[in-house]
Amino acid sequence: MSLTDGGLPLPGLGLARLPGAEGGRTVGRARTGGGELTVSGPGRDGGTVSVTVRPATRPLPVPAADTPGPGAWLPLRTLTHRTPAGPLAVPLDDLDPYRDLDDPLPPARLDADEADAWQRLFEEAVALLAEPGGDGPGRFDPGSIRAVVPWGRTGTLPPAPPTVLVSASSGDSFGAMVIARPSSAVALAETLVHEFQHSKLAALLHLFPLLDDDREERYYAPWRPDPRHLTGLLHGAYAFTGVTGFWRDRLAGARDDRAADTAGYHFALRRLQSRLVVRTLLAEGRLTPQGRALVSGLAGTLDGWLREPVPHAALTRARTAAALHRTEWRLRNVDPVVETPPDGPRFRPDRTSWPDVRTHAFADRPAAPHTADEHLAAGDAAAALARYAGQLAADPAEPHALAGWIVARAVLEPGRATRRMLARPELLQPLPSG
């Protein structure tokens, strides 16, 4: 068998480590007997080292002089939570070499404080998901999670950000998800919903062909910096419909005006964005009968949600944030040709990834705005426009500032001209004067 740095992972159980083993990839041997597993491999000094793994319920023999010290066995940690049927445990996998979506990884063992932080946050997130709410997308049993893979940190320092910066799942590992720990239980709960939606859709795609996808990346996804293919668009629509339902529940259960404003913003933003993508999927005519039934169901759910009331200030910020993302996406991705080709927009050869800083920045109304974005989020489009114009005086084509200027101008001067500007912002030759 293959050993990496003297370690042999046992999926779902833990990692056997040979003390004093040779580093890198080596070949070891394993033998079983009497319910025990003994692993041996080359040592650093040229000899052979070994370790024996026993069931936790078996008594240990009297230690011999050559018995490996502590750390020869690293058990898989779990995240526990209570249910009406009793306690459940979800693996917190920081050991398995195939826990990433790409190449094999070495173990990245969490220290005790980080493992405790995960446990506390997971309990809070599960409690949120258990709060009363409506049926439908956005609700699921956390006991369905098969594994959580912590990403990007093994200790509590530096402090975790409030939002989830990285999360992912694979169609080949139902219910498993990679998550960079946030500091907020709400953010973790939202991500659990999001990634489990991906797992459910991946399972459907294993069972039924849902669309005919040429894998051409040419479609706008409101949660991505880059163009997407149809399968990616379908995944996003399904996942974010679940996220929309999650925030709908948070809005229904909000205990004060501030919580209602924040939840209302996310609910309004995600229902608008998800419905836009669903419309694209239906309009493209590439769905199979099963796929059309699925996406039509999403459309019906979202259409009902679009009629539900949301606090006015939150709704305004959500519409502004949606317009900002689409505008900046086109400025950064779409080649400014006057005539749009029949097969869709032509993309810039120099496009690169860019951070979407506005989606979360607009979640709360700033009490004391300073930047152009903050003034726009606070509802002062005139002050925002002046500040964007100042930024564009130094660089007239800077996409973030130009997107802000276009949207602020549209807020102040609604009409046909600004609608054209929002539809094709890449055609604008900016000479902003405020």
C-alpha positions, 0 to 999 in steps of 0.5 A: 500500500502507499504511505504518505509521510508515514501515514495511512488514511482509513476512510471514515475512521482516521489516520494511522501514522508510523512514528519515525517513518520516512517522508514522502511517498513510500510503500508499506505493508499491512496485515490484519488479525484478531481485529487489529491492523498492523502497518509497517513501512520504511523508517528514517534511519533505514530500518522498518517501523510499524504501528498497530491499530486496535478497536477502541473497545479492546483493552490495550496490552501492557506497553512494550519498550518499542510501543509507539508513543502518542499520536500514532493514531489520529481519529476522525473528528465529528460534529455532533448535534442532538435530534429528537431521535438522539444524537447524530455525528457528522465527520469533520474530515481534516485527514483524508487525502481525497477530501479536496476536489482536485489533487490529493492533500496531506492531513491538515489537523485542526488544533483543539481550539479550532475544532471546538470553534467548529463544534460551537458554530455547527450547533448554532447553525443546526439550531437555526435550521431547526427554527419553525418555517415553511416547507420547501427549498431552504430547509433540510435535515442536517443529519443528511450531511455526510462530511464537512471538510474544513478549509484554509485554516487549522487554528483560530488565529487570525479570527475567521471572517463573518462570511464563508469565503470558500465552499464547494461540493462534488457530484461524486460525494453526496452530502459532503462539503468543503467549507472555510469556517466563518465566525457567523452561525447564520453564514454557516447555516446558509452555506450548509443549505447551499451546498446540500442543494448542489448535492441534491441536484448532482444526484438528479443529474446522475439519474436523469439527463436534465439538459443538453449542454455544449459546455460553452461558457457564455451565460451570466450568473449573478453570483459569479465573476465569470461566464458560465455554461448551462450546467453551472447555471442550473446548479446555481439556480437550484442552489440559490433557490434554496438560499432564497428559501433560507433567507425567507425563513429568517425574514419570517422569524426576524425578532427585530427590525434590523434582523428583518432588514438584513434577511429581507435584503438577502431574500429579495436579492436572491429571489431576483437573481435566481428568477433571472437565471431560471428565465435564461434556462427556460429561454435557451430551449436546451432542457430535457422534459425532466429538466424543464419540469424541474426548472418550471417548478423553480420558476413557480416557487420564485414567482410566488416569492417575488410577490411576498412583501419585503421591507422597502429599504432592504428591497431597494438595496437588493435591486441596486446590488443586483444591478451593480453586479450585472453592470460590473460583470458586463464591464469586466467580461463583455467585449464592447462591440455595437452589434451583439452576435446572434450566439450571445455576447463576445467576451474580452480576451483580457478578462480576469476574476474579480471580487464581488465586494458589494453583495455583502456590503449592501446587506445592511444600511450604513449609518455613517456612509463615507465611500461611494458604495456606502452612500449608494447603499444608504440611499444617497445616489447623488453623493455616490455619483459625485464620489464615483465621478471623482474616482473615474477622473483618475481612471475613466474605465475602472470597472468597479467605479464605472458600474457604480456611476452607471447605477447611481445615474440610473437611480437619479435619472430613470428613463429610456436612456439609462435603461439602455445604459444598464442593458449594455454598459460596456458600450459606454464611453465615460465622460462623467461629470457628476 
